[in-house]
Amino acid sequence: MSDIFDEAFSTSIRVYYDFPAEKATLEYLIILKVFELSRGWSGAMRPLEMLSEVFVEKERMASVQDI
């Protein structure tokens, strides 16, 4: 159980975002969910070192002005 989040973050989950503020909000929500799950399982809290692996910036489409 101790490495379940690191394993999921590094191999299973991808979160796509457009803007840095959106990434920060999504990261905060994921951390809150991890806290909730850890408390429900009575698990010890650990650093979420692999959390940054989850995020992938979306490639933006060209704007109408660029075309």
CHARMM-style PDB file with segment names, atoms N, HN, CA, C and O in Angstrom:
ATOM      1  N   MET     1       0.815  -1.209   0.000  1.00  0.00      PROA
ATOM      2  CA  MET     1       0.000   0.000   0.000  1.00  0.00      PROA
ATOM      3  C   MET     1       0.849   1.260   0.000  1.00  0.00      PROA
ATOM      4  O   MET     1       0.398   2.301  -0.476  1.00  0.00      PROA
ATOM      5  N   SER     2       2.064   1.189   0.522  1.00  0.00      PROA
ATOM      6  HN  SER     2       2.430   0.343   0.908  1.00  0.00      PROA
ATOM      7  CA  SER     2       2.848   2.404   0.696  1.00  0.00      PROA
ATOM      8  C   SER     2       3.226   3.062  -0.623  1.00  0.00      PROA
ATOM      9  O   SER     2       3.416   4.278  -0.671  1.00  0.00      PROA
ATOM     10  N   ASP     3       3.338   2.282  -1.694  1.00  0.00      PROA
ATOM     11  HN  ASP     3       3.183   1.295  -1.655  1.00  0.00      PROA
ATOM     12  CA  ASP     3       3.757   2.854  -2.970  1.00  0.00      PROA
ATOM     13  C   ASP     3       2.629   2.940  -3.995  1.00  0.00      PROA
ATOM     14  O   ASP     3       2.889   3.174  -5.175  1.00  0.00      PROA
ATOM     15  N   ILE     4       1.406   2.760  -3.574  1.00  0.00      PROA
ATOM     16  HN  ILE     4       1.194   2.571  -2.616  1.00  0.00      PROA
ATOM     17  CA  ILE     4       0.297   2.731  -4.523  1.00  0.00      PROA
ATOM     18  C   ILE     4       0.153   4.051  -5.284  1.00  0.00      PROA
ATOM     19  O   ILE     4      -0.122   4.039  -6.484  1.00  0.00      PROA
ATOM     20  N   PHE     5       0.331   5.174  -4.613  1.00  0.00      PROA
ATOM     21  HN  PHE     5       0.555   5.183  -3.638  1.00  0.00      PROA
ATOM     22  CA  PHE     5       0.185   6.464  -5.287  1.00  0.00      PROA
ATOM     23  C   PHE     5       1.350   6.724  -6.229  1.00  0.00      PROA
ATOM     24  O   PHE     5       1.139   7.209  -7.340  1.00  0.00      PROA
ATOM     25  N   ASP     6       2.570   6.415  -5.814  1.00  0.00      PROA
ATOM     26  HN  ASP     6       2.741   6.022  -4.911  1.00  0.00      PROA
ATOM     27  CA  ASP     6       3.724   6.598  -6.690  1.00  0.00      PROA
ATOM     28  C   ASP     6       3.590   5.744  -7.949  1.00  0.00      PROA
ATOM     29  O   ASP     6       3.905   6.201  -9.048  1.00  0.00      PROA
ATOM     30  N   GLU     7       3.133   4.530  -7.792  1.00  0.00      PROA
ATOM     31  HN  GLU     7       2.877   4.159  -6.899  1.00  0.00      PROA
ATOM     32  CA  GLU     7       2.955   3.642  -8.937  1.00  0.00      PROA
ATOM     33  C   GLU     7       1.876   4.177  -9.880  1.00  0.00      PROA
ATOM     34  O   GLU     7       2.064   4.195 -11.096  1.00  0.00      PROA
ATOM     35  N   ALA     8       0.770   4.601  -9.327  1.00  0.00      PROA
ATOM     36  HN  ALA     8       0.618   4.586  -8.339  1.00  0.00      PROA
ATOM     37  CA  ALA     8      -0.316   5.146 -10.151  1.00  0.00      PROA
ATOM     38  C   ALA     8       0.119   6.429 -10.850  1.00  0.00      PROA
ATOM     39  O   ALA     8      -0.161   6.618 -12.033  1.00  0.00      PROA
ATOM     40  N   PHE     9       0.793   7.301 -10.130  1.00  0.00      PROA
ATOM     41  HN  PHE     9       1.020   7.147  -9.168  1.00  0.00      PROA
ATOM     42  CA  PHE     9       1.212   8.576 -10.714  1.00  0.00      PROA
ATOM     43  C   PHE     9       2.249   8.384 -11.820  1.00  0.00      PROA
ATOM     44  O   PHE     9       2.246   9.125 -12.802  1.00  0.00      PROA
ATOM     45  N   SER    10       3.114   7.421 -11.675  1.00  0.00      PROA
ATOM     46  HN  SER    10       3.116   6.818 -10.878  1.00  0.00      PROA
ATOM     47  CA  SER    10       4.181   7.266 -12.662  1.00  0.00      PROA
ATOM     48  C   SER    10       3.765   6.454 -13.889  1.00  0.00      PROA
ATOM     49  O   SER    10       4.389   6.577 -14.943  1.00  0.00      PROA
ATOM     50  N   THR    11       2.726   5.628 -13.774  1.00  0.00      PROA
ATOM     51  HN  THR    11       2.219   5.528 -12.918  1.00  0.00      PROA
ATOM     52  CA  THR    11       2.403   4.739 -14.890  1.00  0.00      PROA
ATOM     53  C   THR    11       0.966   4.785 -15.382  1.00  0.00      PROA
ATOM     54  O   THR    11       0.721   4.456 -16.542  1.00  0.00      PROA
ATOM     55  N   SER    12       0.015   5.173 -14.561  1.00  0.00      PROA
ATOM     56  HN  SER    12       0.215   5.440 -13.619  1.00  0.00      PROA
ATOM     57  CA  SER    12      -1.390   4.948 -14.906  1.00  0.00      PROA
ATOM     58  C   SER    12      -2.207   6.188 -15.191  1.00  0.00      PROA
ATOM     59  O   SER    12      -3.145   6.135 -15.987  1.00  0.00      PROA
ATOM     60  N   ILE    13      -1.885   7.277 -14.577  1.00  0.00      PROA
ATOM     61  HN  ILE    13      -1.124   7.320 -13.930  1.00  0.00      PROA
ATOM     62  CA  ILE    13      -2.743   8.456 -14.646  1.00  0.00      PROA
ATOM     63  C   ILE    13      -2.055   9.554 -15.450  1.00  0.00      PROA
ATOM     64  O   ILE    13      -0.865   9.807 -15.265  1.00  0.00      PROA
ATOM     65  N   ARG    14      -2.807  10.212 -16.351  1.00  0.00      PROA
ATOM     66  HN  ARG    14      -3.774  10.006 -16.502  1.00  0.00      PROA
ATOM     67  CA  ARG    14      -2.324  11.389 -17.056  1.00  0.00      PROA
ATOM     68  C   ARG    14      -3.406  12.454 -16.974  1.00  0.00      PROA
ATOM     69  O   ARG    14      -4.579  12.189 -17.236  1.00  0.00      PROA
ATOM     70  N   VAL    15      -2.996  13.657 -16.608  1.00  0.00      PROA
ATOM     71  HN  VAL    15      -2.042  13.872 -16.396  1.00  0.00      PROA
ATOM     72  CA  VAL    15      -3.911  14.788 -16.514  1.00  0.00      PROA
ATOM     73  C   VAL    15      -3.417  15.853 -17.485  1.00  0.00      PROA
ATOM     74  O   VAL    15      -2.295  16.344 -17.360  1.00  0.00      PROA
ATOM     75  N   TYR    16      -4.251  16.204 -18.448  1.00  0.00      PROA
ATOM     76  HN  TYR    16      -5.163  15.805 -18.550  1.00  0.00      PROA
ATOM     77  CA  TYR    16      -3.896  17.195 -19.454  1.00  0.00      PROA
ATOM     78  C   TYR    16      -4.426  18.559 -19.022  1.00  0.00      PROA
ATOM     79  O   TYR    16      -5.557  18.674 -18.550  1.00  0.00      PROA
ATOM     80  N   TYR    17      -3.603  19.585 -19.189  1.00  0.00      PROA
ATOM     81  HN  TYR    17      -2.684  19.492 -19.572  1.00  0.00      PROA
ATOM     82  CA  TYR    17      -3.993  20.931 -18.779  1.00  0.00      PROA
ATOM     83  C   TYR    17      -3.564  21.930 -19.850  1.00  0.00      PROA
ATOM     84  O   TYR    17      -2.673  21.657 -20.655  1.00  0.00      PROA
ATOM     85  N   ASP    18      -4.222  23.104 -19.843  1.00  0.00      PROA
ATOM     86  HN  ASP    18      -4.946  23.326 -19.189  1.00  0.00      PROA
ATOM     87  CA  ASP    18      -3.916  24.167 -20.804  1.00  0.00      PROA
ATOM     88  C   ASP    18      -3.030  25.254 -20.213  1.00  0.00      PROA
ATOM     89  O   ASP    18      -2.097  25.720 -20.867  1.00  0.00      PROA
ATOM     90  N   PHE    19      -3.312  25.658 -18.987  1.00  0.00      PROA
ATOM     91  HN  PHE    19      -4.070  25.279 -18.455  1.00  0.00      PROA
ATOM     92  CA  PHE    19      -2.665  26.819 -18.393  1.00  0.00      PROA
ATOM     93  C   PHE    19      -2.062  26.467 -17.031  1.00  0.00      PROA
ATOM     94  O   PHE    19      -2.555  25.560 -16.359  1.00  0.00      PROA
ATOM     95  N   PRO    20      -1.006  27.167 -16.613  1.00  0.00      PROA
ATOM     96  CA  PRO    20      -0.383  26.881 -15.311  1.00  0.00      PROA
ATOM     97  C   PRO    20      -1.353  26.965 -14.133  1.00  0.00      PROA
ATOM     98  O   PRO    20      -1.256  26.167 -13.200  1.00  0.00      PROA
ATOM     99  N   ALA    21      -2.276  27.910 -14.160  1.00  0.00      PROA
ATOM    100  HN  ALA    21      -2.355  28.558 -14.918  1.00  0.00      PROA
ATOM    101  CA  ALA    21      -3.254  28.030 -13.069  1.00  0.00      PROA
ATOM    102  C   ALA    21      -4.156  26.802 -13.026  1.00  0.00      PROA
ATOM    103  O   ALA    21      -4.530  26.336 -11.950  1.00  0.00      PROA
ATOM    104  N   GLU    22      -4.497  26.293 -14.177  1.00  0.00      PROA
ATOM    105  HN  GLU    22      -4.193  26.672 -15.051  1.00  0.00      PROA
ATOM    106  CA  GLU    22      -5.316  25.080 -14.244  1.00  0.00      PROA
ATOM    107  C   GLU    22      -4.545  23.888 -13.661  1.00  0.00      PROA
ATOM    108  O   GLU    22      -5.116  23.078 -12.931  1.00  0.00      PROA
ATOM    109  N   LYS    23      -3.260  23.780 -13.980  1.00  0.00      PROA
ATOM    110  HN  LYS    23      -2.795  24.438 -14.572  1.00  0.00      PROA
ATOM    111  CA  LYS    23      -2.426  22.708 -13.439  1.00  0.00      PROA
ATOM    112  C   LYS    23      -2.359  22.792 -11.916  1.00  0.00      PROA
ATOM    113  O   LYS    23      -2.478  21.778 -11.228  1.00  0.00      PROA
ATOM    114  N   ALA    24      -2.167  24.007 -11.392  1.00  0.00      PROA
ATOM    115  HN  ALA    24      -2.070  24.830 -11.952  1.00  0.00      PROA
ATOM    116  CA  ALA    24      -2.070  24.174  -9.940  1.00  0.00      PROA
ATOM    117  C   ALA    24      -3.364  23.756  -9.252  1.00  0.00      PROA
ATOM    118  O   ALA    24      -3.330  23.121  -8.198  1.00  0.00      PROA
ATOM    119  N   THR    25      -4.497  24.105  -9.839  1.00  0.00      PROA
ATOM    120  HN  THR    25      -4.525  24.621 -10.695  1.00  0.00      PROA
ATOM    121  CA  THR    25      -5.791  23.727  -9.270  1.00  0.00      PROA
ATOM    122  C   THR    25      -5.989  22.213  -9.299  1.00  0.00      PROA
ATOM    123  O   THR    25      -6.433  21.616  -8.319  1.00  0.00      PROA
ATOM    124  N   LEU    26      -5.657  21.608 -10.421  1.00  0.00      PROA
ATOM    125  HN  LEU    26      -5.296  22.093 -11.218  1.00  0.00      PROA
ATOM    126  CA  LEU    26      -5.796  20.152 -10.546  1.00  0.00      PROA
ATOM    127  C   LEU    26      -4.872  19.428  -9.580  1.00  0.00      PROA
ATOM    128  O   LEU    26      -5.258  18.420  -8.988  1.00  0.00      PROA
ATOM    129  N   GLU    27      -3.653  19.936  -9.416  1.00  0.00      PROA
ATOM    130  HN  GLU    27      -3.339  20.755  -9.897  1.00  0.00      PROA
ATOM    131  CA  GLU    27      -2.705  19.328  -8.481  1.00  0.00      PROA
ATOM    132  C   GLU    27      -3.242  19.400  -7.053  1.00  0.00      PROA
ATOM    133  O   GLU    27      -3.141  18.432  -6.299  1.00  0.00      PROA
ATOM    134  N   TYR    28      -3.807  20.536  -6.688  1.00  0.00      PROA
ATOM    135  HN  TYR    28      -3.889  21.322  -7.300  1.00  0.00      PROA
ATOM    136  CA  TYR    28      -4.388  20.717  -5.361  1.00  0.00      PROA
ATOM    137  C   TYR    28      -5.529  19.723  -5.135  1.00  0.00      PROA
ATOM    138  O   TYR    28      -5.614  19.112  -4.070  1.00  0.00      PROA
ATOM    139  N   LEU    29      -6.405  19.557  -6.126  1.00  0.00      PROA
ATOM    140  HN  LEU    29      -6.336  20.053  -6.992  1.00  0.00      PROA
ATOM    141  CA  LEU    29      -7.529  18.633  -5.998  1.00  0.00      PROA
ATOM    142  C   LEU    29      -7.056  17.181  -5.861  1.00  0.00      PROA
ATOM    143  O   LEU    29      -7.632  16.411  -5.094  1.00  0.00      PROA
ATOM    144  N   ILE    30      -6.016  16.813  -6.596  1.00  0.00      PROA
ATOM    145  HN  ILE    30      -5.548  17.439  -7.219  1.00  0.00      PROA
ATOM    146  CA  ILE    30      -5.470  15.458  -6.473  1.00  0.00      PROA
ATOM    147  C   ILE    30      -4.899  15.235  -5.080  1.00  0.00      PROA
ATOM    148  O   ILE    30      -5.113  14.181  -4.481  1.00  0.00      PROA
ATOM    149  N   ILE    31      -4.171  16.224  -4.561  1.00  0.00      PROA
ATOM    150  HN  ILE    31      -3.998  17.081  -5.047  1.00  0.00      PROA
ATOM    151  CA  ILE    31      -3.595  16.103  -3.217  1.00  0.00      PROA
ATOM    152  C   ILE    31      -4.693  15.949  -2.171  1.00  0.00      PROA
ATOM    153  O   ILE    31      -4.568  15.141  -1.251  1.00  0.00      PROA
ATOM    154  N   LEU    32      -5.765  16.720  -2.309  1.00  0.00      PROA
ATOM    155  HN  LEU    32      -5.866  17.376  -3.056  1.00  0.00      PROA
ATOM    156  CA  LEU    32      -6.881  16.584  -1.370  1.00  0.00      PROA
ATOM    157  C   LEU    32      -7.489  15.183  -1.428  1.00  0.00      PROA
ATOM    158  O   LEU    32      -7.830  14.608  -0.394  1.00  0.00      PROA
ATOM    159  N   LYS    33      -7.623  14.642  -2.624  1.00  0.00      PROA
ATOM    160  HN  LYS    33      -7.347  15.109  -3.464  1.00  0.00      PROA
ATOM    161  CA  LYS    33      -8.184  13.285  -2.772  1.00  0.00      PROA
ATOM    162  C   LYS    33      -7.259  12.248  -2.151  1.00  0.00      PROA
ATOM    163  O   LYS    33      -7.729  11.306  -1.513  1.00  0.00      PROA
ATOM    164  N   VAL    34      -5.948  12.408  -2.327  1.00  0.00      PROA
ATOM    165  HN  VAL    34      -5.566  13.173  -2.846  1.00  0.00      PROA
ATOM    166  CA  VAL    34      -4.990  11.487  -1.714  1.00  0.00      PROA
ATOM    167  C   VAL    34      -5.097  11.554  -0.194  1.00  0.00      PROA
ATOM    168  O   VAL    34      -5.067  10.520   0.474  1.00  0.00      PROA
ATOM    169  N   PHE    35      -5.222  12.759   0.358  1.00  0.00      PROA
ATOM    170  HN  PHE    35      -5.247  13.598  -0.185  1.00  0.00      PROA
ATOM    171  CA  PHE    35      -5.404  12.901   1.810  1.00  0.00      PROA
ATOM    172  C   PHE    35      -6.656  12.162   2.269  1.00  0.00      PROA
ATOM    173  O   PHE    35      -6.634  11.447   3.271  1.00  0.00      PROA
ATOM    174  N   GLU    36      -7.747  12.340   1.529  1.00  0.00      PROA
ATOM    175  HN  GLU    36      -7.765  12.921   0.715  1.00  0.00      PROA
ATOM    176  CA  GLU    36      -9.007  11.688   1.885  1.00  0.00      PROA
ATOM    177  C   GLU    36      -8.862  10.168   1.857  1.00  0.00      PROA
ATOM    178  O   GLU    36      -9.302   9.487   2.784  1.00  0.00      PROA
ATOM    179  N   LEU    37      -8.250   9.633   0.802  1.00  0.00      PROA
ATOM    180  HN  LEU    37      -7.893  10.186   0.049  1.00  0.00      PROA
ATOM    181  CA  LEU    37      -8.067   8.183   0.702  1.00  0.00      PROA
ATOM    182  C   LEU    37      -7.150   7.658   1.796  1.00  0.00      PROA
ATOM    183  O   LEU    37      -7.422   6.613   2.387  1.00  0.00      PROA
ATOM    184  N   SER    38      -6.067   8.375   2.068  1.00  0.00      PROA
ATOM    185  HN  SER    38      -5.846   9.224   1.588  1.00  0.00      PROA
ATOM    186  CA  SER    38      -5.132   7.940   3.106  1.00  0.00      PROA
ATOM    187  C   SER    38      -5.792   7.925   4.479  1.00  0.00      PROA
ATOM    188  O   SER    38      -5.556   7.018   5.277  1.00  0.00      PROA
ATOM    189  N   ARG    39      -6.604   8.913   4.746  1.00  0.00      PROA
ATOM    190  HN  ARG    39      -6.795   9.650   4.097  1.00  0.00      PROA
ATOM    191  CA  ARG    39      -7.301   8.960   6.026  1.00  0.00      PROA
ATOM    192  C   ARG    39      -8.297   7.808   6.137  1.00  0.00      PROA
ATOM    193  O   ARG    39      -8.429   7.201   7.199  1.00  0.00      PROA
ATOM    194  N   GLY    40      -8.999   7.505   5.041  1.00  0.00      PROA
ATOM    195  HN  GLY    40      -8.892   7.998   4.178  1.00  0.00      PROA
ATOM    196  CA  GLY    40      -9.960   6.401   5.034  1.00  0.00      PROA
ATOM    197  C   GLY    40      -9.304   5.049   5.219  1.00  0.00      PROA
ATOM    198  O   GLY    40      -9.887   4.154   5.829  1.00  0.00      PROA
ATOM    199  N   TRP    41      -8.094   4.890   4.698  1.00  0.00      PROA
ATOM    200  HN  TRP    41      -7.620   5.617   4.202  1.00  0.00      PROA
ATOM    201  CA  TRP    41      -7.356   3.643   4.839  1.00  0.00      PROA
ATOM    202  C   TRP    41      -6.495   3.626   6.080  1.00  0.00      PROA
ATOM    203  O   TRP    41      -5.818   2.633   6.346  1.00  0.00      PROA
ATOM    204  N   SER    42      -6.504   4.691   6.837  1.00  0.00      PROA
ATOM    205  HN  SER    42      -7.053   5.498   6.620  1.00  0.00      PROA
ATOM    206  CA  SER    42      -5.645   4.852   8.015  1.00  0.00      PROA
ATOM    207  C   SER    42      -4.171   4.663   7.650  1.00  0.00      PROA
ATOM    208  O   SER    42      -3.387   4.100   8.414  1.00  0.00      PROA
ATOM    209  N   GLY    43      -3.827   5.142   6.480  1.00  0.00      PROA
ATOM    210  HN  GLY    43      -4.464   5.600   5.859  1.00  0.00      PROA
ATOM    211  CA  GLY    43      -2.445   5.025   6.013  1.00  0.00      PROA
ATOM    212  C   GLY    43      -1.615   6.222   6.427  1.00  0.00      PROA
ATOM    213  O   GLY    43      -2.138   7.316   6.644  1.00  0.00      PROA
ATOM    214  N   ALA    44      -0.334   6.005   6.533  1.00  0.00      PROA
ATOM    215  HN  ALA    44       0.091   5.117   6.357  1.00  0.00      PROA
ATOM    216  CA  ALA    44       0.580   7.093   6.871  1.00  0.00      PROA
ATOM    217  C   ALA    44       0.802   7.963   5.638  1.00  0.00      PROA
ATOM    218  O   ALA    44       0.869   7.462   4.516  1.00  0.00      PROA
ATOM    219  N   MET    45       0.914   9.247   5.855  1.00  0.00      PROA
ATOM    220  HN  MET    45       0.860   9.655   6.767  1.00  0.00      PROA
ATOM    221  CA  MET    45       1.163  10.176   4.763  1.00  0.00      PROA
ATOM    222  C   MET    45       2.629  10.099   4.350  1.00  0.00      PROA
ATOM    223  O   MET    45       3.521   9.977   5.189  1.00  0.00      PROA
ATOM    224  N   ARG    46       2.856  10.170   3.053  1.00  0.00      PROA
ATOM    225  HN  ARG    46       2.131  10.269   2.371  1.00  0.00      PROA
ATOM    226  CA  ARG    46       4.201  10.140   2.493  1.00  0.00      PROA
ATOM    227  C   ARG    46       4.315  11.243   1.458  1.00  0.00      PROA
ATOM    228  O   ARG    46       3.297  11.728   0.965  1.00  0.00      PROA
ATOM    229  N   PRO    47       5.526  11.648   1.119  1.00  0.00      PROA
ATOM    230  CA  PRO    47       5.686  12.629   0.040  1.00  0.00      PROA
ATOM    231  C   PRO    47       5.139  12.058  -1.278  1.00  0.00      PROA
ATOM    232  O   PRO    47       5.278  10.867  -1.558  1.00  0.00      PROA
ATOM    233  N   LEU    48       4.535  12.904  -2.051  1.00  0.00      PROA
ATOM    234  HN  LEU    48       4.421  13.871  -1.824  1.00  0.00      PROA
ATOM    235  CA  LEU    48       3.990  12.490  -3.349  1.00  0.00      PROA
ATOM    236  C   LEU    48       4.991  12.857  -4.439  1.00  0.00      PROA
ATOM    237  O   LEU    48       4.744  13.749  -5.251  1.00  0.00      PROA
ATOM    238  N   GLU    49       6.111  12.165  -4.443  1.00  0.00      PROA
ATOM    239  HN  GLU    49       6.312  11.441  -3.784  1.00  0.00      PROA
ATOM    240  CA  GLU    49       7.221  12.506  -5.328  1.00  0.00      PROA
ATOM    241  C   GLU    49       6.894  12.342  -6.806  1.00  0.00      PROA
ATOM    242  O   GLU    49       7.438  13.072  -7.635  1.00  0.00      PROA
ATOM    243  N   MET    50       6.036  11.423  -7.151  1.00  0.00      PROA
ATOM    244  HN  MET    50       5.594  10.831  -6.478  1.00  0.00      PROA
ATOM    245  CA  MET    50       5.736  11.146  -8.556  1.00  0.00      PROA
ATOM    246  C   MET    50       4.542  11.948  -9.082  1.00  0.00      PROA
ATOM    247  O   MET    50       4.137  11.764 -10.230  1.00  0.00      PROA
ATOM    248  N   LEU    51       3.986  12.815  -8.275  1.00  0.00      PROA
ATOM    249  HN  LEU    51       4.315  12.965  -7.342  1.00  0.00      PROA
ATOM    250  CA  LEU    51       2.808  13.573  -8.697  1.00  0.00      PROA
ATOM    251  C   LEU    51       3.078  14.395  -9.949  1.00  0.00      PROA
ATOM    252  O   LEU    51       2.190  14.520 -10.792  1.00  0.00      PROA
ATOM    253  N   SER    52       4.252  14.949 -10.097  1.00  0.00      PROA
ATOM    254  HN  SER    52       4.973  14.847  -9.412  1.00  0.00      PROA
ATOM    255  CA  SER    52       4.555  15.781 -11.265  1.00  0.00      PROA
ATOM    256  C   SER    52       4.514  14.979 -12.563  1.00  0.00      PROA
ATOM    257  O   SER    52       4.332  15.553 -13.636  1.00  0.00      PROA
ATOM    258  N   GLU    53       4.681  13.655 -12.478  1.00  0.00      PROA
ATOM    259  HN  GLU    53       4.829  13.188 -11.606  1.00  0.00      PROA
ATOM    260  CA  GLU    53       4.647  12.798 -13.669  1.00  0.00      PROA
ATOM    261  C   GLU    53       3.252  12.722 -14.285  1.00  0.00      PROA
ATOM    262  O   GLU    53       3.111  12.346 -15.448  1.00  0.00      PROA
ATOM    263  N   VAL    54       2.244  13.066 -13.535  1.00  0.00      PROA
ATOM    264  HN  VAL    54       2.358  13.371 -12.589  1.00  0.00      PROA
ATOM    265  CA  VAL    54       0.857  12.962 -13.970  1.00  0.00      PROA
ATOM    266  C   VAL    54       0.503  14.016 -15.020  1.00  0.00      PROA
ATOM    267  O   VAL    54      -0.315  13.760 -15.903  1.00  0.00      PROA
ATOM    268  N   PHE    55       1.102  15.179 -14.930  1.00  0.00      PROA
ATOM    269  HN  PHE    55       1.766  15.387 -14.212  1.00  0.00      PROA
ATOM    270  CA  PHE    55       0.664  16.331 -15.715  1.00  0.00      PROA
ATOM    271  C   PHE    55       1.334  16.411 -17.076  1.00  0.00      PROA
ATOM    272  O   PHE    55       2.549  16.264 -17.206  1.00  0.00      PROA
ATOM    273  N   VAL    56       0.499  16.650 -18.093  1.00  0.00      PROA
ATOM    274  HN  VAL    56      -0.488  16.769 -17.987  1.00  0.00      PROA
ATOM    275  CA  VAL    56       0.967  16.809 -19.465  1.00  0.00      PROA
ATOM    276  C   VAL    56       0.288  18.052 -20.034  1.00  0.00      PROA
ATOM    277  O   VAL    56      -0.939  18.157 -20.042  1.00  0.00      PROA
ATOM    278  N   GLU    57       1.104  18.987 -20.506  1.00  0.00      PROA
ATOM    279  HN  GLU    57       2.100  18.902 -20.499  1.00  0.00      PROA
ATOM    280  CA  GLU    57       0.527  20.213 -21.075  1.00  0.00      PROA
ATOM    281  C   GLU    57      -0.044  19.908 -22.458  1.00  0.00      PROA
ATOM    282  O   GLU    57       0.601  19.264 -23.284  1.00  0.00      PROA
ATOM    283  N   LYS    58      -1.262  20.382 -22.692  1.00  0.00      PROA
ATOM    284  HN  LYS    58      -1.787  20.906 -22.021  1.00  0.00      PROA
ATOM    285  CA  LYS    58      -1.907  20.190 -23.987  1.00  0.00      PROA
ATOM    286  C   LYS    58      -1.207  21.054 -25.030  1.00  0.00      PROA
ATOM    287  O   LYS    58      -0.728  22.149 -24.733  1.00  0.00      PROA
ATOM    288  N   GLU    59      -1.158  20.547 -26.242  1.00  0.00      PROA
ATOM    289  HN  GLU    59      -1.547  19.657 -26.484  1.00  0.00      PROA
ATOM    290  CA  GLU    59      -0.678  21.377 -27.340  1.00  0.00      PROA
ATOM    291  C   GLU    59      -1.834  22.231 -27.802  1.00  0.00      PROA
ATOM    292  O   GLU    59      -2.926  21.736 -28.082  1.00  0.00      PROA
ATOM    293  N   ARG    60      -1.579  23.507 -27.877  1.00  0.00      PROA
ATOM    294  HN  ARG    60      -0.692  23.909 -27.649  1.00  0.00      PROA
ATOM    295  CA  ARG    60      -2.667  24.423 -28.269  1.00  0.00      PROA
ATOM    296  C   ARG    60      -2.789  24.483 -29.773  1.00  0.00      PROA
ATOM    297  O   ARG    60      -1.803  24.444 -30.508  1.00  0.00      PROA
ATOM    298  N   MET    61      -4.003  24.576 -30.197  1.00  0.00      PROA
ATOM    299  HN  MET    61      -4.805  24.608 -29.600  1.00  0.00      PROA
ATOM    300  CA  MET    61      -4.285  24.722 -31.628  1.00  0.00      PROA
ATOM    301  C   MET    61      -3.930  26.150 -32.015  1.00  0.00      PROA
ATOM    302  O   MET    61      -3.958  27.044 -31.170  1.00  0.00      PROA
ATOM    303  N   ALA    62      -3.600  26.370 -33.264  1.00  0.00      PROA
ATOM    304  HN  ALA    62      -3.576  25.643 -33.951  1.00  0.00      PROA
ATOM    305  CA  ALA    62      -3.296  27.717 -33.741  1.00  0.00      PROA
ATOM    306  C   ALA    62      -4.552  28.564 -33.677  1.00  0.00      PROA
ATOM    307  O   ALA    62      -5.652  28.086 -33.954  1.00  0.00      PROA
ATOM    308  N   SER    63      -4.385  29.801 -33.319  1.00  0.00      PROA
ATOM    309  HN  SER    63      -3.491  30.190 -33.094  1.00  0.00      PROA
ATOM    310  CA  SER    63      -5.535  30.694 -33.291  1.00  0.00      PROA
ATOM    311  C   SER    63      -5.903  31.102 -34.718  1.00  0.00      PROA
ATOM    312  O   SER    63      -5.123  30.898 -35.648  1.00  0.00      PROA
ATOM    313  N   VAL    64      -7.059  31.663 -34.881  1.00  0.00      PROA
ATOM    314  HN  VAL    64      -7.693  31.828 -34.125  1.00  0.00      PROA
ATOM    315  CA  VAL    64      -7.540  32.086 -36.208  1.00  0.00      PROA
ATOM    316  C   VAL    64      -6.585  33.109 -36.806  1.00  0.00      PROA
ATOM    317  O   VAL    64      -6.373  33.126 -38.019  1.00  0.00      PROA
ATOM    318  N   GLN    65      -6.008  33.963 -35.963  1.00  0.00      PROA
ATOM    319  HN  GLN    65      -6.180  33.950 -34.978  1.00  0.00      PROA
ATOM    320  CA  GLN    65      -5.092  34.996 -36.444  1.00  0.00      PROA
ATOM    321  C   GLN    65      -3.794  34.387 -36.981  1.00  0.00      PROA
ATOM    322  O   GLN    65      -3.167  34.970 -37.866  1.00  0.00      PROA
ATOM    323  N   ASP    66      -3.384  33.234 -36.467  1.00  0.00      PROA
ATOM    324  HN  ASP    66      -3.893  32.760 -35.748  1.00  0.00      PROA
ATOM    325  CA  ASP    66      -2.156  32.588 -36.906  1.00  0.00      PROA
ATOM    326  C   ASP    66      -2.302  31.877 -38.251  1.00  0.00      PROA
ATOM    327  O   ASP    66      -1.309  31.590 -38.921  1.00  0.00      PROA
ATOM    328  N   ILE    67      -3.524  31.600 -38.633  1.00  0.00      PROA
ATOM    329  HN  ILE    67      -4.331  31.832 -38.089  1.00  0.00      PROA
ATOM    330  CA  ILE    67      -3.763  30.822 -39.860  1.00  0.00      PROA
ATOM    331  C   ILE    67      -3.711  31.685 -41.073  1.00  0.00      PROA
ATOM    332  OT1 ILE    67      -3.889  31.194 -42.188  1.00  0.00      PROA
TER     333      ILE     67
END
